[in-house]
Amino acid sequence: MPALLADIQQLPLFVAAGLLLNITPGVDMALVLRSSAAQGFRAGAAAALGISAGCSVHIATAALGIGALLAQSPAALALLQWAGAAYLVWLGIGLLRARAGAATGAPPPDPARALRRLFAQGFLTNALNPKVALFFLAFVPQFIVPAPAHPGWAFVLLGSVFVVNSTVVSLAIAGLGAVLHRRLAARPGWQRLGPWLNRGVGALFVALGLKLALGAPGR
């Protein structure tokens, strides 16, 4: 471990910068907040863990060098970007069409299945987003010393620190959403507000998916 830490520079700055990035509003925060506000903390936590798992895929592929190869292949990058854009649009349309009961706090018919679905949604929103892969390729190496003895493991260590911090932030956001869920679910107005929460997040996902598609290589 000491030898591995010798390959890393400015670790406190890395942690601080990562936390600032984690609290920046985006798809991940919207998914976690919407899930916990609609169905409680466990739902938000499932989405948060899925997001972290998706990030871990990009860290592993980048450490193995696959991410760098992907970044140098316009065709492969475009394919992944189109897949990610299509998934975000599909997810957004699903939220726009969601039944009112899905956002009012009503218990799902199969809680375990609902949690697995939220985990999968969080996972896919990150695993299919090439911008996440490119972010790690651009951000993490800045905190690895020149000519490191263990470049791959240093990348994995920094990526793991980022994912752990991201998970903590996401779980905190899930907790905030759960508080809103407990305080608002019993109020009659929440029954009317819930569907609008779905529509707002759904519209955001559709817009981000279209933005991702329009930014695909070759456009």
C-alpha positions in Angstrom: 0.0 0.0 0.0 2.8 2.6 0.8 4.3 1.9 -2.6 0.9 2.4 -4.3 0.2 5.6 -2.4 3.6 6.8 -3.7 2.1 6.8 -7.2 -0.7 9.2 -6.1 -0.3 13.0 -5.7 -2.6 15.6 -4.1 -5.0 13.1 -2.7 -6.9 15.7 -0.5 -7.4 17.9 -3.5 -8.7 14.8 -5.4 -11.2 14.1 -2.7 -12.4 17.7 -2.5 -12.8 18.0 -6.2 -14.6 14.7 -6.4 -17.1 15.8 -3.7 -17.8 19.1 -5.5 -18.5 17.1 -8.7 -20.7 14.7 -6.8 -23.0 17.4 -5.4 -23.4 19.0 -8.8 -27.0 18.4 -10.0 -27.3 16.0 -12.8 -28.9 12.7 -13.9 -27.6 10.7 -11.0 -28.9 13.2 -8.4 -32.3 13.5 -10.1 -32.7 9.7 -10.2 -31.8 9.2 -6.6 -33.9 12.1 -5.3 -36.9 11.1 -7.4 -36.7 7.5 -6.3 -36.4 8.2 -2.6 -39.0 11.0 -2.7 -41.5 8.7 -4.4 -40.8 5.4 -2.6 -38.6 6.0 0.4 -34.9 5.6 1.4 -34.5 2.0 0.2 -35.5 3.0 -3.3 -33.1 5.9 -3.4 -30.3 3.7 -2.0 -30.9 1.1 -4.6 -30.6 3.7 -7.4 -27.5 5.1 -5.6 -25.8 1.7 -5.4 -26.6 1.1 -9.1 -25.0 4.4 -10.0 -21.9 3.4 -8.1 -21.7 0.0 -9.8 -22.0 1.7 -13.2 -19.1 4.0 -12.3 -17.1 1.0 -11.2 -17.4 -0.5 -14.7 -15.8 2.6 -16.2 -13.0 2.6 -13.6 -12.2 -1.0 -14.3 -12.2 -0.6 -18.1 -10.1 2.5 -17.9 -7.6 0.8 -15.6 -7.3 -2.1 -18.1 -6.8 0.3 -21.0 -10.1 -0.4 -22.7 -11.4 3.0 -21.9 -8.5 4.7 -23.7 -9.1 2.4 -26.7 -12.8 3.3 -26.7 -11.9 7.0 -26.5 -9.7 6.6 -29.7 -12.4 4.8 -31.6 -15.1 7.2 -32.9 -17.3 4.4 -34.1 -17.3 2.5 -30.8 -17.7 5.8 -28.8 -20.6 6.8 -31.0 -22.3 3.5 -30.6 -22.0 3.6 -26.8 -23.2 7.3 -26.8 -26.3 6.5 -28.9 -27.1 3.5 -26.7 -26.8 5.8 -23.6 -28.9 8.5 -25.2 -31.6 6.0 -26.2 -31.7 4.6 -22.7 -32.1 8.0 -21.1 -34.9 8.9 -23.5 -36.6 5.6 -22.9 -36.3 6.0 -19.2 -37.6 9.6 -19.4 -40.6 8.5 -21.5 -41.4 5.8 -19.0 -41.5 8.4 -16.2 -43.6 10.7 -18.2 -46.1 7.9 -18.7 -45.9 6.6 -15.2 -49.1 6.1 -13.3 -49.9 8.5 -10.6 -49.6 5.8 -7.9 -46.0 5.3 -8.7 -45.2 8.8 -7.4 -47.6 9.0 -4.5 -45.8 6.7 -2.1 -48.1 3.7 -2.7 -46.2 0.4 -2.0 -45.2 -1.4 -5.2 -46.7 -4.8 -5.7 -43.3 -6.5 -5.5 -40.8 -4.3 -3.4 -37.8 -6.5 -4.2 -38.4 -6.4 -7.9 -38.9 -2.6 -7.7 -35.5 -2.2 -5.9 -33.7 -4.4 -8.5 -35.2 -2.3 -11.2 -34.0 1.0 -9.6 -30.6 -0.5 -9.2 -30.5 -1.5 -12.9 -31.7 2.0 -13.9 -28.9 3.6 -11.9 -26.3 1.2 -13.3 -27.3 1.7 -16.9 -27.5 5.5 -16.7 -23.8 5.4 -15.9 -22.5 2.2 -17.7 -24.0 3.4 -21.0 -22.8 7.0 -20.7 -19.5 7.4 -22.5 -19.0 10.8 -20.9 -18.5 9.1 -17.6 -15.7 7.0 -19.1 -14.1 10.0 -20.7 -14.4 11.9 -17.4 -12.4 9.3 -15.5 -9.8 9.1 -18.3 -9.4 12.9 -18.1 -9.7 13.5 -14.4 -8.1 10.7 -12.5 -4.6 10.7 -14.3 -4.0 14.3 -13.1 -3.6 12.9 -9.6 -1.1 10.1 -10.6 2.6 10.9 -10.5 4.6 10.9 -13.8 6.0 7.4 -14.5 4.1 5.6 -11.7 5.3 2.2 -10.7 1.7 0.8 -10.6 -0.4 3.0 -12.9 -3.3 0.6 -13.2 -3.6 0.0 -9.5 -3.2 3.7 -8.8 -6.1 4.4 -11.1 -8.2 1.8 -9.4 -7.5 3.2 -6.0 -8.3 6.8 -6.9 -11.4 5.6 -8.8 -12.5 3.6 -5.8 -12.1 6.6 -3.5 -14.3 8.6 -5.9 -17.0 5.9 -6.0 -17.0 5.6 -2.2 -17.4 9.4 -1.8 -20.0 9.4 -4.6 -22.0 6.7 -2.8 -22.0 8.5 0.5 -23.2 11.7 -1.2 -25.9 9.8 -3.1 -27.1 8.0 0.1 -27.3 11.4 1.8 -29.5 12.7 -1.1 -31.6 9.5 -0.8 -32.0 10.3 2.9 -33.1 13.8 2.1 -35.6 12.5 -0.4 -36.9 10.0 2.2 -37.5 12.9 4.6 -39.6 14.6 1.9 -41.4 11.3 1.3 -42.3 10.9 5.0 -43.4 14.5 5.4 -45.3 14.9 2.2 -46.8 11.4 1.5 -49.6 11.9 4.0 -50.6 15.3 2.7 -53.4 15.4 0.1 -51.5 17.8 -2.1 -48.7 15.3 -2.5 -51.1 13.1 -4.4 -51.3 15.8 -7.0 -47.6 16.8 -6.8 -46.3 13.2 -7.2 -47.2 12.8 -10.9 -45.6 16.1 -11.7 -42.4 14.9 -10.0 -42.3 12.0 -12.4 -43.0 14.3 -15.3 -40.3 16.8 -14.4 -37.6 14.1 -13.9 -38.8 12.3 -17.0 -38.6 15.5 -19.1 -35.1 16.1 -17.7 -34.0 12.6 -18.8 -35.4 13.0 -22.3 -33.7 16.4 -22.6 -30.3 15.0 -21.4 -30.7 11.9 -23.7 -31.3 14.2 -26.7 -28.3 16.3 -25.7 -26.2 13.2 -25.4 -27.3 12.0 -28.9 -26.7 15.4 -30.5 -23.2 15.5 -29.1 -22.3 12.1 -30.5 -19.1 11.9 -32.5 -19.6 12.8 -36.2 -22.4 15.2 -35.5 
